[in-house]
Structures are given as structure tokens and as C-alpha cells.
Amino acid sequence: MNTTPRIILHEVGLRDGLQMEKAVVPTEKKEAWCRTLLGSGADLIQVGAFVHPEKVPQMADTDELFRRLTADKKSPAVLSGLALNEKGLERGLACGVELFCLGASASETHSRKNTGMGTAEAAQRIIGAAKAAAAAGKKVQVSVQSAFGCGFEGPVPEERVLNMVRAYLQAGLRNISLADTAGHAHPAQVERLFGAVFRLDPAIECACHFHNTYGLGMANIFAAMRAGVASFETSFAGLGGCPFTKVAAGNVATEDFVHALQLEGLRKDADLECLIGVARDVAAHFGRDMPGFVYKTGQIRV
């Protein structure tokens, strides 16, 4: 494990974690969680999504959160935001997004439920928006959603995923995430697909995003790490799930992942107790147990 490149921690709880919650969290509470996370050692923090407030009410205050957090920001952590179209990009540019996460789904059904567009149209619009964001001087990450399978369609052909990656590369976009939106990924598949992606361009910056629908999230993360992936998207307390997939389930918990990394001697700089504190506060706010483990058990001391 000592030859592993520096692991990049992308905390997505404020967006992917909260988007499934029906009870809207007050802006002040979200802001407090984010300000705590800014001191946790996370490299990137996803503040929210620029989506229609009627479809995802939890994200209605994303613009306001960015304005508050960027007004006096001193942390080196990068604040990211999800956009699915040109309007989302426009909103994000107006409120201070530092990294735009822009994605299209490899599943036709999921794409239409999520964006109202088919895969081909969504991908082309995402490429256009990503190039516009880059031209505006912003960092950009593009993703292939439902890259490992779909709750509606079942298996997604790997060549379809690779064709989307090729289109991103041809557009000059090299920070690419594969997202397991439905949680169907398994370790052998993860290593195979990321291996194929790296063969397209060994210099690509690969990220991954795994849901824990079938309990394979952490195993898939380490499979991705073996394949050479260095950037990982996780959520505080394991909260989350896509509201537009068939069976929604949470993400790998950030504190669980950091705990596992630190047992391997990696990311000792990350403040695990800080992350555990956020997860405990999230559980207290919602008044229920969260899917994460380490926030309940505490860490193993070695």
C-alpha cells in the first residue's frame, strides 16, 4: 500500500447524503456541518446541487450556501457543486462554485428520470457545459452515472461506458468519475472497468463513487484503489442515495473509509474524530441510526 498515490477525499454528504431526506435541513445546520468539514482534512466538499427546487427541495438553498461559505473561506478544501445542465452551470458560476461536477448516465432509463433527456443528449450537453466551466477558469469533473449497472435496466454494457469516457477525453476532459448510482458494482467488475479506462489514457484523473446498496461499497473502493483510482467520493455517516434510481441506498461512510485508510497508514492527516463528530451530529439531527459504523463504535487504536 505504500506505493499508492495520495488518496483524495471528496465528501459528498451535503449533496448526495441529504438529497434523499424528506425533512429539509435548515441552511444554518448545513452551513455548520460544512464549516466543520472544512477543518477535517477533506480535499473536496460537495456543498449541493443546482437542480429544480420542486424536484429536490433539499437542494433549494445551494446557491445561498455557496455564497455564505465562499465569502470568508480560508480552508484549502475545494467546494464542489453538482450541475446537470446549462442553467445549473449558470447558477454555480454566479455563486462561487470552485469545482463543477457534471454528469450523464449510461442508463437511458435513469438518464430520463434524472434529467428528462436520453443518454446521448445529456452527455453532449454536459460536455458543452464542462467546456464552458473550464473556459470560465473553473475546475471540472465529469462523470458517467450508472456506470456499473442500473436498477431499471440491469447490466449496463461496459462499451457504452467506455464510449462516454472516450467522448469526454476527445473534448479535453480528463478528470472523470465512474459512479455506481444503483450500487450494482462488484470488485472484479470495478477493477476490470477502471483498467479499461486507464488503457484509454494512463494520465486520466479517475474518481469513483460507490453506493452501498448490496453491502459492497467498501470492497469496491479498495478494488478501485488497486486499479489506480486516487479520488473517492463518500458521505458522512453513510447517508445518501439517488432519488431517481429504483433502489436508493447510502454511500460508503466517509469516517469508515478514513478509518480504514488510517489502519493502512494512509491519510493520517485527516481528522477522523472531526469526521466522527459530524456523523454523530447528523444522526442526532435526524434522530435515527445512520448506515455508518465507526461513528457508533469509535476507531480502532493502533
C-alpha distance (Angstrom), angle and dihedral (degrees) to the residues before:
residue distance angle dihedral
M1 . . .
N2 3.84 . .
T3 3.82 92.3 .
T4 3.80 92.8 56.7
P5 3.82 113.0 119.0
R6 3.79 116.4 -116.4
I7 3.79 108.1 -68.2
I8 3.80 114.0 -123.7
L9 3.81 115.3 -143.4
H10 3.81 115.6 -149.7
E11 3.81 110.2 -174.8
V12 3.83 109.2 -155.0
G13 3.81 101.0 169.9
L14 3.79 96.2 111.4
R15 3.79 89.5 58.2
D16 3.80 113.4 21.0
G17 3.77 91.6 24.9
L18 3.78 97.3 53.1
Q19 3.81 102.2 32.8
M20 3.81 93.1 86.2
E21 3.81 94.1 50.6
K22 3.79 112.9 103.6
A23 3.81 94.3 -160.8
V24 3.79 105.5 76.9
V25 3.80 112.0 -128.5
P26 3.83 113.1 -131.9
T27 3.79 114.3 -105.1
E28 3.80 90.6 -121.9
K29 3.82 91.1 57.4
K30 3.81 92.6 48.6
E31 3.79 89.6 48.5
A32 3.81 91.4 50.9
W33 3.81 92.0 50.7
C34 3.79 91.2 48.5
R35 3.80 94.1 48.4
T36 3.79 89.1 52.3
L37 3.80 90.7 48.5
L38 3.80 89.9 51.7
G39 3.79 86.5 68.6
S40 3.80 96.6 44.2
G41 3.78 99.0 84.4
A42 3.81 94.2 -107.3
D43 3.80 109.3 148.8
L44 3.79 96.4 -148.0
I45 3.80 131.9 19.9
Q46 3.79 120.9 -163.6
V47 3.80 105.4 -143.3
G48 3.79 99.4 -173.5
A49 3.79 149.0 -58.7
F50 3.78 131.5 -82.4
V51 3.78 96.9 -134.0
H52 3.80 133.9 131.8
P53 3.83 108.1 -69.4
E54 3.80 92.1 -139.3
K55 3.81 91.9 56.7
V56 3.82 95.6 44.0
P57 3.83 108.1 16.5
Q58 3.81 91.2 178.0
M59 3.81 89.2 69.7
A60 3.81 96.9 50.1
D61 3.82 92.8 104.5
T62 3.82 97.1 48.9
D63 3.82 93.7 110.8
E64 3.81 91.8 50.2
L65 3.80 92.4 47.6
F66 3.80 91.8 53.5
R67 3.79 91.4 48.9
R68 3.81 91.5 51.9
L69 3.80 95.5 44.3
T70 3.80 97.5 45.8
A71 3.80 95.3 45.3
D72 3.82 94.2 79.3
K73 3.80 103.7 7.7
K74 3.81 116.1 157.3
S75 3.81 100.9 159.0
P76 3.83 118.0 102.4
A77 3.81 89.5 -136.2
V78 3.81 112.7 116.6
L79 3.81 117.3 -123.3
S80 3.80 111.4 -138.0
G81 3.79 132.2 -169.3
L82 3.79 133.6 -166.9
A83 3.81 119.8 -125.0
L84 3.80 126.8 176.8
N85 3.80 100.4 -173.9
E86 3.79 146.1 10.3
K87 3.80 93.5 -80.2
G88 3.79 90.2 56.1
L89 3.79 89.8 50.0
E90 3.79 90.9 50.7
R91 3.80 91.5 51.8
G92 3.79 92.0 47.0
L93 3.79 93.4 50.7
A94 3.80 89.5 52.3
C95 3.82 95.9 54.1
G96 3.78 105.0 40.8
V97 3.82 109.3 -93.1
E98 3.82 109.3 175.3
L99 3.82 98.9 -166.7
F100 3.78 123.7 25.4
C101 3.81 116.8 -148.4
L102 3.79 107.2 -158.0
G103 3.78 122.6 176.7
A104 3.77 146.9 172.8
S105 3.79 127.7 -163.9
A106 3.80 125.4 -116.0
S107 3.81 86.9 -150.2
E108 3.80 113.6 82.7
T109 3.81 92.2 -154.3
H110 3.79 95.2 48.0
S111 3.80 90.7 44.9
R112 3.80 92.6 55.5
K113 3.81 92.9 45.9
N114 3.79 92.4 46.8
T115 3.82 101.7 39.7
G116 3.81 108.1 7.3
M117 3.82 88.5 -117.4
G118 3.78 135.7 97.2
T119 3.80 120.6 -110.6
A120 3.82 97.1 -98.2
E121 3.81 95.2 49.8
A122 3.81 93.4 42.7
A123 3.81 92.2 50.2
Q124 3.80 93.6 50.4
R125 3.80 92.1 48.3
I126 3.80 90.9 47.7
I127 3.81 90.5 51.5
G128 3.79 90.1 50.9
A129 3.79 92.1 48.7
A130 3.82 92.2 46.0
K131 3.80 91.9 52.4
A132 3.81 89.8 48.5
A133 3.82 91.0 50.7
A134 3.80 91.3 49.3
A135 3.81 90.3 48.3
A136 3.82 87.4 54.2
G137 3.80 89.0 57.3
K138 3.80 96.4 -104.0
K139 3.79 128.1 136.7
V140 3.79 112.4 -112.7
Q141 3.79 136.4 -159.1
V142 3.80 120.6 -175.5
S143 3.77 123.1 -162.9
V144 3.76 143.4 -162.4
Q145 3.79 106.9 -138.9
S146 3.83 121.4 -155.3
A147 3.80 86.1 20.8
F148 3.80 94.3 151.9
G149 3.81 101.1 39.1
C150 3.79 143.4 -44.9
G151 3.78 131.6 -113.8
F152 3.81 89.8 -140.3
E153 3.81 102.1 38.2
G154 3.79 102.9 26.1
P155 3.81 117.3 -143.5
V156 3.80 116.5 26.0
P157 3.83 113.7 -146.5
E158 3.79 109.4 -108.8
E159 3.80 91.0 -140.1
R160 3.81 88.8 60.8
V161 3.79 89.3 55.4
L162 3.79 91.8 46.8
N163 3.81 91.2 49.3
M164 3.80 89.1 55.9
V165 3.80 89.6 49.3
R166 3.81 89.4 49.7
A167 3.81 90.2 52.4
Y168 3.81 90.4 51.8
L169 3.81 91.5 48.7
Q170 3.80 92.2 48.2
A171 3.82 87.7 54.3
G172 3.81 90.0 54.1
L173 3.81 94.2 -106.1
R174 3.81 110.6 138.1
N175 3.81 104.3 161.7
I176 3.81 98.6 86.7
S177 3.79 131.5 168.3
L178 3.80 127.2 -162.5
A179 3.79 109.7 -150.5
D180 3.80 124.9 -158.3
T181 3.79 93.3 -151.5
A182 3.82 95.4 168.8
G183 3.80 95.8 38.5
H184 3.83 92.8 -121.0
A185 3.82 96.9 130.1
H186 3.79 122.6 116.0
P187 3.81 127.4 -168.2
A188 3.81 99.9 -104.0
Q189 3.81 90.3 49.0
V190 3.80 91.1 48.0
E191 3.80 93.3 53.2
R192 3.81 91.9 44.9
L193 3.80 96.1 49.1
F194 3.79 96.6 43.7
G195 3.80 88.5 45.9
A196 3.80 88.8 56.1
V197 3.81 90.6 48.2
F198 3.80 92.6 52.2
R199 3.80 89.8 49.8
L200 3.80 88.0 59.7
D201 3.80 90.0 56.7
P202 3.83 122.0 -6.5
A203 3.82 90.1 -161.8
I204 3.80 94.0 58.4
E205 3.82 117.5 125.2
C206 3.79 103.0 -128.5
A207 3.79 125.6 -163.2
C208 3.79 129.7 178.9
H209 3.79 136.9 -154.1
F210 3.80 119.4 -167.3
H211 3.79 129.8 -174.6
N212 3.77 118.3 -150.7
T213 3.82 97.0 -136.7
Y214 3.81 93.8 133.5
G215 3.80 98.9 25.4
L216 3.81 95.3 -99.8
G217 3.78 99.8 107.7
M218 3.81 99.2 106.0
A219 3.82 92.6 41.0
N220 3.80 88.7 52.5
I221 3.80 92.0 49.5
F222 3.79 91.5 55.8
A223 3.80 90.6 45.0
A224 3.79 88.4 54.4
M225 3.80 89.5 48.7
R226 3.81 90.3 53.4
A227 3.81 88.5 51.9
G228 3.81 90.8 55.3
V229 3.80 103.0 -96.0
A230 3.80 112.4 147.5
S231 3.83 104.8 177.6
F232 3.81 121.6 72.4
E233 3.80 130.7 -173.5
T234 3.80 114.4 -150.7
S235 3.80 137.0 157.6
F236 3.79 133.0 -128.9
A237 3.82 111.8 -100.2
G238 3.83 90.1 0.7
L239 3.79 90.2 -81.2
G240 3.78 121.9 158.7
G241 3.77 152.1 57.0
C242 3.79 139.1 179.7
P243 3.83 111.8 -88.1
F244 3.81 89.8 -151.7
T245 3.80 98.9 57.1
K246 3.81 124.9 86.7
V247 3.82 99.9 -114.2
A248 3.79 112.1 23.5
A249 3.79 119.7 -157.8
G250 3.76 137.4 163.7
N251 3.77 132.1 -90.0
V252 3.77 128.8 -108.7
A253 3.81 105.2 -77.3
T254 3.80 113.0 -106.3
E255 3.79 92.9 -139.2
D256 3.83 90.9 49.9
F257 3.81 90.7 51.6
V258 3.80 94.1 46.7
H259 3.80 89.7 47.3
A260 3.82 90.3 53.3
L261 3.81 91.3 46.8
Q262 3.78 93.0 50.6
L263 3.80 90.9 51.3
E264 3.82 84.8 58.1
G265 3.79 91.5 49.6
L266 3.81 94.3 -104.9
R267 3.82 131.3 127.2
K268 3.80 93.9 6.9
D269 3.82 85.4 159.7
A270 3.80 92.3 69.1
D271 3.81 113.6 98.4
L272 3.79 101.9 -124.5
E273 3.79 94.2 179.3
C274 3.81 89.1 54.6
L275 3.81 90.7 52.5
I276 3.79 91.6 46.9
G277 3.79 89.2 50.8
V278 3.80 91.9 54.6
A279 3.81 91.3 48.0
R280 3.80 91.0 50.9
D281 3.78 91.3 49.5
V282 3.81 90.5 49.6
A283 3.83 90.3 51.5
A284 3.81 90.5 48.1
H285 3.80 91.7 48.9
F286 3.80 92.9 53.8
G287 3.79 93.7 37.0
R288 3.79 96.6 -132.2
D289 3.77 142.7 87.5
M290 3.79 114.8 -84.0
P291 3.83 125.1 -141.7
G292 3.82 93.2 -108.6
F293 3.79 121.9 99.5
V294 3.80 112.1 -161.5
Y295 3.80 94.9 58.6
K296 3.84 86.3 63.4
T297 3.81 100.1 38.5
G298 3.79 102.2 33.0
Q299 3.79 122.0 -132.6
I300 3.79 129.5 -57.3
R301 3.79 107.8 -109.9
V302 3.81 114.0 -137.6
